[in-house]
Structures are given as C-alpha cells and as structure tokens.
Amino acid sequence: MKFSTSTVVAVRRSAEGSRASRRLRRDGKLPGIVYGGKGEPIAIEMDHNPVSLALKVESFHASILNLELDGKSEQVLLRDFQMHPFKSQVLHIDFQRVEADQLLHKKVPLHFVNLEISPAVKVDGAIVSHVLNELEISCLPKDLPEFVEVDLSKLGVGHPVHVKDISLPAGVTLVLHGQDNPVVATASKSAGKDEPAPASGAPAA
C-alpha cells in the first residue's frame, strides 16, 4: 500500500461567471473552487497544463494534496473535474478541504495481484473479469491509501473474490451502501473449453 502527498498551486480568481471562465481558459488557466472544512468556498484559478498532466496519474485522484493558496498551504482532496466533450481540456476542478480528525469517504482504485498463481489461471485457463475497479472506503486523512490491493491467488471458477475477502490497511473500513458482500472478480471457462471430443468416425460439429 502506498501513501503520498502532492502539491498544487492556485491563486484566487478575481472574477467569476462563465465569461470570466472562458477568458481564463483562453489564457491557459483552469477555473476551480475549494470548499469544505472550516473555511469559506473560494474561487480559484490554476495553470491548466500541470493539472491536466496530474489528472493522468492515478495517485492524484486518491491522495491528500497540499493546496498552496495565498501563501498558505492546506490539505485537500480532488472531488470533481469536468472535461471538454472532445478536446483534451479540463474545464473546471473542485477540491475539498480535509480535517485531520474527521473521517472522509473516498473511492480508491483497486490493484489486482497474484492472478498468475490462481487456480482460475493455473488449473482452468479461465477468463477473469474485474467486476469492480474501485472501492469506496472511510478513513482519517492520514490513513488514506492511493490504492487497495486485491489478492487473486485463491480465485477459481465458481469461487469469486468478494469485497470482504480484501485485506484493508489499518484504519480503513468499507463503505457498502447497504450491499452485503459485492463480487470484485470472477472467473469463467471460455466457451467450448473441455467439450468432449467427437466419437471415432463421427463428423465433428
């Protein structure tokens, strides 16, 4: 399990509204907002390209970030962002402040390991499907993992891996929203596998 903190730099927006946002984007800036915690919502602007590159890094989506604003640094989470429908352009970004003593809910990506030693692969040559690729968890900010590992070493045909089979790091709990024990990964034999050979002299189907 990995933990890290990245830094993003922003300044207060001097003007708000759709016209002002379009002007910022033309100038290579990205409008956004930071909210939550004990502070008031603040409209911000950032350089577009560094943020666009950061959004391509998985850990940026599930890490505590240091937001530098007005000469001060505060901890935030990426909460949302909007992309242009056909351009590689970020249109808006939202950050939420985090408090060290307050639990947070966050979806984190799943990393699947040990597939190659599972009965599904070694014995059955099965097709493996990832039913879930992220998991919602609850924890204090200091315990937030960038990702959660899913051990597939016991995955077999007819023996899927469920969320409660996952070993979570200390201080991290599942958020299931009323679901009992959802399936994370399944294995099934490919069509036609292990079909009986045709009898001698009989034409193949």
N, C-alpha and C positions, 0 to 999 in steps of 0.2 A: 504494500500500500504506500502511495506517495503523497507527500504534503508539500505545498509550496505557496509562496506569496509573490504576486507580480504587482508592478506599479503602473498606474495610468495617470496621465496628466491632463487637467482640464482647467478652463477659466470660466467665469460667469458670463452668461450671454447678456449682452447689452440691450438686445431687442428680441421680442418673441413674436409668434404668429407665423403663418405659412409663408408670407412674402419674405420675412426675415430669414426663415429656414432655407428657402430656395437660394437666397443670396449667399448664405453660409456655404451651402453645398457647391455653388459655382466657384467659390474661393477655396475649395479643397478642405472645408471644415465639416464636422459632423455635429449636429444638434443633439442634445440629450437632456436627461434630468437625473438628479439624485434625490432620493426621498427616504422616508422611514427613520427609525431610531428617535433620537431626541431633538433632531433638527427639523427645520422647515424645508419643504421641497425647494430645490434650487435648479434653475435652468442653466445648463452648461453647454460649452462647445469644446470640441477636441479636434486635433488633426485627424483627418479621415484615414489616410493610408496605414499608419501604425495600428489603428484599431481594426481595420479590415484584415490585416495580416494576423493580428492576435486572435480574431474570431475563428481562424482556421486551425488554431491549436486547441486540442481537446481540453487541456487543463484550464484554459481561460474561462471555460463555461462552468467549472465546478471547483473554483478556488476562491479563497478570500483574497481580495485585491486591495492594494493601498491606493486610494484616490488622493492625489495631490491637487488641492484647490485653495486658492487664496493664501498660499504659503503654509497651509496646514495639511496634515495627512489624516485620513480617516479610512476605516476598513469598510468595504462594500462588497456586494455580490452582483454579478451580472444577472439581471432579471428578465430583460427582454431586448430584442432589437428587431428592426424592420429592414428588409432588403428591397431594392428596386425590383420590379417584376421581371425585367430582362437584362438589366445592366449589373455588372459586378460592383454595386454601390450600396453602402449602408446608408439608410435614410434617417434613422433615429435609434438611440440607445438609452436604456434605462438601467440605473444602478440603485440598489437598496442598501442603506446603511445597516451594519450589523453591530449588535452589542455583545460584549464578551460573555455576559451572564444570561443571555436569552437564547432559548432553543430556536433553531431555524429548520425549515423544511426545504429540501433541495433535491432535485433529480440529478443523479450522477451516472456516468456511463458504466457499463459492465465490460470487463475484460475476461475472455474465456481462455482457460488454460487446461493443459493435460488431455486435450481431445485425442491426441495420437495414441494414448495408452488406455483409452476407454474400451470396454467390451463392444460398444457400438461400432468402433472402427476396427479394432484388432480381430474380433471374432466374426462380426456380421457384415463388415464393409458397408455399414448403413449410411443413409443420408441424414445429416444432422441439421436441425432447424433451430435458430435462435428466436424464440417466441418473444422475449423481451431483450431490449438492448440498453435499457437504463432502468434505474430503480430509485424510487423516492424514499428518502431517509430523513431522520430527525436527529440532530446532534447540536452541541455547542460549536461555535465557530472554530475553536481550537482543534476540534476533533474531525473537521470536515475532510473526507478523503477526495482526491482527484478522481478516483475510480474505485470500483469494487471488483475483486477477482471472483470468478465463478469456476470452481473446480469441476471439470467434466470427467474425471478419472473413473467415476462409477456409472456414467451414463451408459444405458443399454437399451436395446429395443424393448419397448414396454415398460421401461424404468426411467421416466423422465427426471430431470432435475427441477425442483421447486424452489421458491424463494427462501423457504425456511431451511433448505439444505446449505445455504450460503453462510460462510463464516464472516461475520462482520467485525470490524475493528472495535476496540473498546470505546464506549461512549456513543456508539451509533446504533440506532434502532430502526426497524422497518416502519414505513407508513403504508398501510394496505387499503385504506378507504373501504373497509367492510369486506374485502375479499379474504377468503380463508387462507389459501396457500397456492398462489398462482404458479403455473408452469413457466420455467425460464428457458429450458431447452429440451427438445425431443429428438428421438432417433427412429427412423423407419427404414425398412429394407426397400431397395429400389424395385420398381415394377419388373416382374419376370424373374427375380432372383430366387434361386432354389426351386424353380419349377422342375417337375420330373421330366427326364429325357423321354422322347417317344420310343415305343416298343420297336424291337428289331423288325425291319421290313415295313413298318407303318410310316406313312408320309408325315413329315413334320407339319405342324400347324402353320 
